[in-house]
Amino acid sequence: MDNVLGSVGSFNMDGRSETEQKIYIILAAHKGKFIYDRELGSEIYKVDISGADPVGEIEAKARDALSGFPWAEVAGVSLADGKITVSVEVEGKVSDFVLSVGEV
């Protein structure tokens, strides 16, 4: 079983396509923190979860992070039970990517 562990929790890579792995890393990584590519990642971690429209802000930041990948479209975002779920559609298939709120 291949897992990615980090400040955002864990993500099981078994059975995940390379594309899904890339999307997860892009959404989970804090933009500007990866020394080899400062543009890699998202700014989802900057969203104030207690703000007026955190779901809208998360969706905008997810879209921005994935803007370099025209084949990946943010299909939706939900916020519940301390988890952020970003749904992304690629070639007609929607996959969910779950990030922990306190750790993002």
MIPA-56575 format. One record per residue: residue in three letters; z, y, x of N, C-alpha, C in turn. Coordinates in steps of 0.2 Angstrom, whole numbers, padded with zeros to 4 digits, always signed. Each point is the difference from the previous one (the first is absolute). Layout:
REM MIPA-56575
ALAZYXZYXZYX...
REM end
This chain:
REM MIPA-56575
MET+0000-0006+0004+0000+0006-0004+0000+0006+0004ASP-0005+0005-0001+0000+0006+0004+0003+0005-0004ASN+0004+0004+0003+0004+0006-0004-0001+0006+0005VAL+0000+0005-0003+0000+0007+0003+0007+0002-0002LEU+0004+0002+0005+0007+0002-0001+0000+0008+0003GLY+0004+0004-0004+0001+0006+0003+0004+0005-0005SER+0000+0006+0001+0004+0005-0003-0002+0000-0008VAL-0005-0003-0002-0002+0000-0007+0002-0007-0003GLY+0003-0004+0003+0001-0007-0003-0004-0005+0003SER-0002-0005-0004-0005-0005+0003-0006-0001-0004PHE-0005-0003+0002-0006-0001-0003-0003-0007+0002ASN-0001-0004-0004-0002-0007+0001-0008+0000+0001MET-0002-0001+0006-0007+0000+0002-0004-0007-0002ASP+0004-0005-0001-0003-0006-0002-0005+0001-0006GLY-0006-0002+0001-0005+0000-0006-0003+0007-0001ARG+0002+0005+0004-0002+0007-0001-0006+0001+0004SER-0005+0003-0002-0006+0001+0003+0001+0006+0006GLU-0004+0000+0005+0001+0005+0005+0000+0007-0003THR-0004+0001-0006-0001+0006-0003+0007+0002-0003GLU+0003-0005-0003+0007+0001-0003+0005+0002+0005GLN+0000-0003+0006+0004+0001+0005-0001+0007+0003LYS-0006+0002+0000-0001+0007+0003+0003+0005-0005ILE-0001-0001-0007+0002+0005-0005+0008+0000+0000TYR+0003-0006+0001+0007+0001+0000+0003+0004+0006ILE-0003-0002+0006+0002+0004+0006-0001+0008-0001ILE-0006+0001-0003-0001+0007-0001+0005+0004-0005LEU+0001-0004-0005+0005+0003-0005+0007+0000+0003ALA+0002-0005+0004+0007+0000+0002+0002+0004+0006ALA-0005+0001+0005+0001+0003+0006+0001+0008-0002HIS+0005+0003+0004+0001+0007-0001-0006+0003+0004LYS-0004+0004-0003-0005+0004+0003+0003+0004+0006GLY-0004+0000+0006+0002+0004+0006+0005-0004+0004LYS+0003-0005-0002+0005-0004+0004-0003-0005+0005PHE-0006-0002-0002-0003-0006+0004-0004+0004+0006ILE+0003-0002+0006-0002+0004+0006-0007-0001+0002TYR-0004-0005-0002-0007-0001+0002-0004+0003-0005ASP+0002+0001-0006-0004+0003-0005+0004+0005-0005ARG+0001+0006+0002+0004+0004-0004-0002+0001-0007GLU-0006-0002-0002-0003+0001-0007+0001-0006-0004LEU+0002-0006+0003+0002-0006-0003+0006+0001-0004GLY+0000-0002-0007+0006+0000-0004-0001+0004-0006SER+0006+0001-0003+0000+0004-0006+0006+0005+0000GLU+0000+0005-0004+0006+0004-0001+0004-0002-0006ILE-0001-0006-0003+0004-0002-0005+0008+0001+0001TYR+0002-0001+0006+0007+0001+0002+0003+0007-0001LYS-0005+0005-0001+0002+0007+0000+0002+0001-0008VAL-0002-0004-0004+0001+0002-0007+0007+0000-0003ASP+0002+0005-0003+0007+0000-0003+0000-0004-0006ILE+0003-0006+0000+0000-0004-0006+0003+0003-0006SER+0005+0005+0001+0004+0003-0005-0004+0006-0003GLY-0006+0001+0003-0004+0006-0002-0003+0000-0007ALA-0004+0005-0001-0002+0001-0007-0005-0006-0002ASP-0005-0001+0005-0005-0005-0001-0001-0005+0006PRO+0005-0004+0002-0001-0004+0006-0006-0005-0001VAL-0001-0003-0006-0006-0005+0000-0006+0004+0001GLY-0001+0006-0002-0006+0004+0001-0001+0001+0007GLU+0006+0002+0003-0001+0002+0008-0001-0006+0004ILE+0003-0006-0002-0001-0006+0004-0008-0002-0001GLU-0002+0001-0006-0007-0002-0001-0005+0004+0004ALA+0001+0007+0000-0004+0004+0004+0001-0001+0008LYS+0006-0002+0002+0000-0001+0007-0003-0007+0002ALA+0000-0005-0005-0003-0006+0001-0008+0001+0001ARG-0002+0004-0005-0007+0001+0000-0003+0003+0006ASP+0005+0005+0003-0002+0004+0006+0000-0005+0006ALA+0005-0005+0000+0000-0004+0006-0005-0005+0000LEU-0003-0002-0006-0006-0005-0001-0006+0004+0000SER-0001+0006+0001-0006+0004-0001-0005-0002+0005GLY+0002-0003+0005-0005-0002+0005-0003-0007-0001PHE+0002-0003-0006-0002-0006-0002-0003+0000-0007PRO-0007+0002-0001-0002+0001-0006+0000-0006-0005TRP+0000-0006+0003+0000-0006-0003+0007-0002-0003ALA+0005+0004+0001+0007+0000-0002+0002+0005-0005GLU+0002-0001-0006+0001+0005-0005+0007-0001-0003VAL+0004+0005+0000+0007-0001-0003-0001-0001-0007ALA+0003-0005-0003-0001-0002-0007+0006+0002-0004GLY+0006+0002+0003+0006+0002-0003+0006-0001+0005VAL+0005+0004-0003+0007+0000+0004+0005-0001-0005SER+0005-0004+0002+0006+0000-0004+0006+0000+0004LEU+0006+0003-0003+0006+0001+0004+0006-0003-0004ALA+0003-0006+0002+0005-0003-0004+0004-0004+0005ASP+0007-0001-0002+0004-0004+0003+0000+0001+0008GLY+0000+0006+0002+0000+0002+0007-0007-0003+0004LYS-0005-0001-0004-0006-0002+0003-0006+0005-0002ILE-0004+0001+0005-0007+0004-0002-0005-0006+0000THR-0004+0000-0005-0005-0005+0000-0007+0004-0001VAL-0004-0001+0005-0007+0003+0000-0005-0005-0001SER-0004+0001-0005-0005-0005-0002-0006+0003+0003VAL-0004-0005+0003-0006+0003+0003-0006-0005-0001GLU-0005+0002-0003-0006-0004-0001-0005+0000+0005VAL-0002-0006+0002-0006-0001+0005-0004-0005-0003GLU-0007+0002-0001-0005-0004-0002+0002-0004-0007GLY+0003+0004-0004+0002-0003-0007+0006-0004+0000LYS+0004-0001+0006+0006-0003+0000+0006+0005+0001VAL+0005+0000-0004+0006+0004+0001+0005-0003+0003SER+0003+0002+0005+0006-0002+0004+0005+0005+0000ASP+0007-0003-0001+0005+0004+0000+0004+0000+0007PHE+0002+0006+0002+0003+0001+0007+0007+0003-0002VAL+0005-0003+0002+0007+0002-0002+0004+0003+0006LEU+0002+0006-0001+0004+0003+0006+0007+0002-0003SER+0005-0001+0004+0007+0002-0002+0001+0007+0000VAL+0003+0003-0005+0001+0007+0000+0004+0003+0005GLY+0006-0003+0001+0004+0003+0005-0002-0001+0007GLU-0005-0004+0001-0002-0002+0007-0007+0003+0002VAL-0003+0003-0005-0007+0003+0001+0001+0006+0003
REM end
